Amino acid sequence: MKSFQVVDFNAPLREVDQPTPQPVGTQVLIRVKAAGVCHSDLHIWEGGYDLGHGRKPLSLKDRGVSLPRTMGHETVGEVVAFGPDVTPADRGGLKSGDIALVYPWIGCGTCATCLAGDENMCLKPNSIGVYCDGGYADHMTVPHPRYLLNLNGLDPVTAAPYACSGVTTYSALKKVEKDFATPIVIFGAGGLGLMALSLLKAMGGKGAIVVDIDARKREAAEAAGALATVDGKAPDALEQLVKKAGEPIRAVIDLVGNAASTQLGFDCLTKGGKLVIVGLFGGGAPWALPLIPIKALTIQGSYVGNLRETQELLDLVRAKKIPPIPVTTMPLAKANEALLDLQKGKLVGRAVLTP
């Protein structure tokens, strides 16, 4: 099999040829059909996160990410073979030849958090494409059939991003669902932001005002149904948000997660509002602490989503016939170019690698 691996942080991915793995235990071997290129892959490739306030950057090595590593956590594949310990009950109706989305945010599988269905919050994560090899390859193994969600006719290329940008935005939106009757504010009009717009509509929300510093991405958000857009760098961005909302802003989802976006998100909220931070661009918290209790704000982090939410998302996509976000397909051999295009902000929507 062929894969493209991170062998050194900030270095070009290396093309690797090695024997195709055979599934052992409860593993499932899949032939990769599509692999999304996510901004989180950039953080892995670059080796860390900016924590701001002069702190030492958070190293991926300190988080247990070892090299070499085949990235790719937005993966769709065709089931090729099951390990010898997979029972008919384990398969849940899945069979060879089925096309399935890989749920990547797995944990240890045995702790109370995992057993409660929240493996994405496990303190001993084993996420596919992060802690073990993922979809930047033509084949890969999945630890158990329960992490394979049958697409049942959905297009593999446009469905691949549901494993991260999809479930990440779905889970974040659920955290502000009580405020769907009012316009919410979404920071970032990349793959996650465009996904959030389509999901918000399908979930019955009034709509969103989208903030982005890139005019092309604001145009994409408007085409995707944003109520309005705002340039985050505009000196009157806060005044624009308040005016365009037309009523108190009760919910903000920040898909950027830097000091500037979280400050503007914080400032535009009314009393009792909620700021949900998803993005990992980095930096230090910029808020005046007394304003948190004075405004009675909730600041909540949202980390991807669980397996149950991912299945709910796929069911919602089918039931509501949600249109996919813009996708740029690229051959697997151009994985490096895809990462560089993402790093330089050239992509609208999502790049998806196809072996």
Secondary structure in CASP SS format (residue, H / E / C, confidence):
PFRMAT SS
TARGET T0000
AUTHOR 0000-0000-0000
METHOD secondary structure of the structure
MODEL  1
M C 1.00
K E 1.00
S E 1.00
F E 1.00
Q E 1.00
V E 1.00
V C 1.00
D C 1.00
F C 1.00
N C 1.00
A C 1.00
P C 1.00
L C 1.00
R E 1.00
E E 1.00
V E 1.00
D E 1.00
Q C 1.00
P C 1.00
T C 1.00
P C 1.00
Q C 1.00
P C 1.00
V C 1.00
G C 1.00
T C 1.00
Q C 1.00
V E 1.00
L E 1.00
I E 1.00
R E 1.00
V E 1.00
K E 1.00
A E 1.00
A E 1.00
G E 1.00
V E 1.00
C C 1.00
H H 1.00
S H 1.00
D H 1.00
L H 1.00
H H 1.00
I H 1.00
W H 1.00
E H 1.00
G C 1.00
G E 1.00
Y E 1.00
D C 1.00
L C 1.00
G C 1.00
H C 1.00
G C 1.00
R C 1.00
K C 1.00
P C 1.00
L E 1.00
S E 1.00
L C 1.00
K C 1.00
D C 1.00
R C 1.00
G C 1.00
V C 1.00
S C 1.00
L C 1.00
P C 1.00
R E 1.00
T E 1.00
M C 1.00
G C 1.00
H C 1.00
E E 1.00
T E 1.00
V E 1.00
G E 1.00
E E 1.00
V E 1.00
V E 1.00
A E 1.00
F E 1.00
G C 1.00
P C 1.00
D C 1.00
V C 1.00
T C 1.00
P H 1.00
A H 1.00
D H 1.00
R H 1.00
G C 1.00
G C 1.00
L C 1.00
K C 1.00
S C 1.00
G C 1.00
D C 1.00
I E 1.00
A E 1.00
L E 1.00
V E 1.00
Y C 1.00
P C 1.00
W C 1.00
I C 1.00
G C 1.00
C C 1.00
G C 1.00
T C 1.00
C C 1.00
A H 1.00
T H 1.00
C H 1.00
L H 1.00
A C 1.00
G C 1.00
D C 1.00
E H 1.00
N H 1.00
M H 1.00
C C 1.00
L C 1.00
K C 1.00
P C 1.00
N C 1.00
S C 1.00
I E 1.00
G C 1.00
V C 1.00
Y C 1.00
C E 1.00
D C 1.00
G C 1.00
G C 1.00
Y C 1.00
A E 1.00
D C 1.00
H E 1.00
M E 1.00
T E 1.00
V E 1.00
P C 1.00
H C 1.00
P H 1.00
R H 1.00
Y H 1.00
L E 1.00
L E 1.00
N E 1.00
L C 1.00
N C 1.00
G C 1.00
L C 1.00
D C 1.00
P H 1.00
V H 1.00
T H 1.00
A H 1.00
A H 1.00
P H 1.00
Y H 1.00
A H 1.00
C C 1.00
S H 1.00
G H 1.00
V H 1.00
T H 1.00
T H 1.00
Y H 1.00
S H 1.00
A H 1.00
L H 1.00
K H 1.00
K C 1.00
V C 1.00
E H 1.00
K H 1.00
D H 1.00
F C 1.00
A C 1.00
T C 1.00
P C 1.00
I E 1.00
V E 1.00
I E 1.00
F E 1.00
G C 1.00
A C 1.00
G C 1.00
G H 1.00
L H 1.00
G H 1.00
L H 1.00
M H 1.00
A H 1.00
L H 1.00
S H 1.00
L H 1.00
L H 1.00
K H 1.00
A H 1.00
M C 1.00
G C 1.00
G C 1.00
K C 1.00
G C 1.00
A E 1.00
I E 1.00
V E 1.00
V E 1.00
D C 1.00
I C 1.00
D C 1.00
A H 1.00
R H 1.00
K H 1.00
R H 1.00
E H 1.00
A H 1.00
A H 1.00
E H 1.00
A H 1.00
A C 1.00
G C 1.00
A C 1.00
L C 1.00
A E 1.00
T E 1.00
V E 1.00
D C 1.00
G C 1.00
K C 1.00
A C 1.00
P C 1.00
D C 1.00
A H 1.00
L H 1.00
E H 1.00
Q H 1.00
L H 1.00
V H 1.00
K H 1.00
K H 1.00
A H 1.00
G C 1.00
E C 1.00
P C 1.00
I E 1.00
R E 1.00
A E 1.00
V E 1.00
I E 1.00
D E 1.00
L C 1.00
V C 1.00
G C 1.00
N E 1.00
A H 1.00
A H 1.00
S H 1.00
T H 1.00
Q H 1.00
L H 1.00
G H 1.00
F H 1.00
D H 1.00
C H 1.00
L E 1.00
T E 1.00
K E 1.00
G E 1.00
G E 1.00
K E 1.00
L E 1.00
V E 1.00
I E 1.00
V C 1.00
G C 1.00
L C 1.00
F C 1.00
G E 1.00
G C 1.00
G C 1.00
A C 1.00
P C 1.00
W C 1.00
A C 1.00
L C 1.00
P C 1.00
L H 1.00
I H 1.00
P H 1.00
I H 1.00
K H 1.00
A C 1.00
L C 1.00
T E 1.00
I E 1.00
Q E 1.00
G E 1.00
S C 1.00
Y C 1.00
V C 1.00
G C 1.00
N C 1.00
L H 1.00
R H 1.00
E H 1.00
T H 1.00
Q H 1.00
E H 1.00
L H 1.00
L H 1.00
D H 1.00
L H 1.00
V H 1.00
R H 1.00
A H 1.00
K H 1.00
K C 1.00
I C 1.00
P C 1.00
P C 1.00
I C 1.00
P C 1.00
V E 1.00
T E 1.00
T E 1.00
M E 1.00
P E 1.00
L H 1.00
A H 1.00
K H 1.00
A H 1.00
N H 1.00
E H 1.00
A H 1.00
L H 1.00
L H 1.00
D H 1.00
L H 1.00
Q H 1.00
K C 1.00
G C 1.00
K C 1.00
L C 1.00
V C 1.00
G C 1.00
R E 1.00
A E 1.00
V E 1.00
L E 1.00
T E 1.00
P C 1.00
END
